[in-house]
Amino acid sequence: MKVTNLFEGIPTNLPAEMVENLVVSKDVRIERIVSKGHQSPSDFWYDQAENEWVLLVKGETKLRFETNNEVVHLTAGMHVNISAHQKHRVEWTRENEETIWLAVFY
């Protein structure tokens, strides 16, 4: 058994968003994602074959969904379920604070 902490092992300098697999199985993948001022390119949409449940553990973000051009503002403790092939992107994360996501793909 390995015990870890979601808040540890985060570099102070994050030139790119950090994505780390925490659990991988046949049916489920759980990732820790750390952003700090990162956002998706304006012409990019995530279009994933899996459902994704996301919990914002720390920080703040805005997600844009292609359907109705809807923007969802998440703060720590909020979560959202994103259906497979529901196109979305990260519009914004805070530049002066880490945004820590826990993403469950199923």
N, C-alpha and C positions, 0 to 999 in steps of 0.2 A: 504494500500500500504506500502511495506517495501523497503526502499532504502539501499543498501549495497555497499561495495567497494571491488573489486577483490583483492586489495593489503592489506586489513586489516584482522586481525584475524589469521595470520599465525604464528604458534609457532616458536621460534628460534631453537629449537631442533626438528628435524624430523626423528625419527628412522625408520619410514615407510612412504611411499608416502601417501599424504593426498588427499582424494577424498571426495568431497562435492557436493550433489545434489543441484542445484540452482533452477531448474524448472523441474517438472515431470508432464507429461500429458499422455493421452492414446497413442499418436503417437510420442511424442518427449521427450527426457530427455537431460538436459543441466547440465554438471558437471564442477566444478572448480577442477583441479588437480594440486597439488604442489609437485614438486620433488626437491631434493637437493642431487645430487650424486647417485640417485636411477637408477636402470636399471633392466630389466627383467632377470630372470635366463637364462643361456645359452641354456637350453633344453626346454624353454617355448615359446609358440606362442599364442598371442591373436587370437581367431577364433570366432568372434562375429556374431550373427544373424542379427544385425542391421548395417546400414551404419553409419559411423562416420566422421563428419567434425571436424577438429581440427585446432584451431588458437593458435599459440604460442604467448602469451601476453608478456612474459618476460623470459629472459634466453636463453638457447641454448640446443639443443638435437640432437641426431642421432637416426633415426628409421630404422630398418632393415625389409625388406619385403621378405618373403620366395620365392616369384616368382623372379627368376634370382638373388637371394641373394642381391638385390639392397639396398643400404644405402642412405637415404635421410637426409641431414643436414639442420635443421631448426633453424633460429634465430628469434628474436622478430619481430612480424608482419607477418611472413610467415604462410601459412595455407595449409592443404592437406585434400583431401577427400578420405577416406578409405572405399572401398566397403565392404558390408557384406561378411564374410568368407574369406576376403583377409588377410591371416595370416601375422602378424607383431609383432614386439617386440621393446622395448626401449633398444637401445644399450648403451646409455650414456646420462647423464645430468651433468652439472657443479656441482662440489662439494662445491664450495665457494659462490654460488649464487642460489637463488630460481629460478626454472623454473616453470612458471605458464602457464597452459594450459586451454583453454576453449574448451570443447568437447561437440559437439551436436550429439546425437544419434537419428537417425530417420529411 
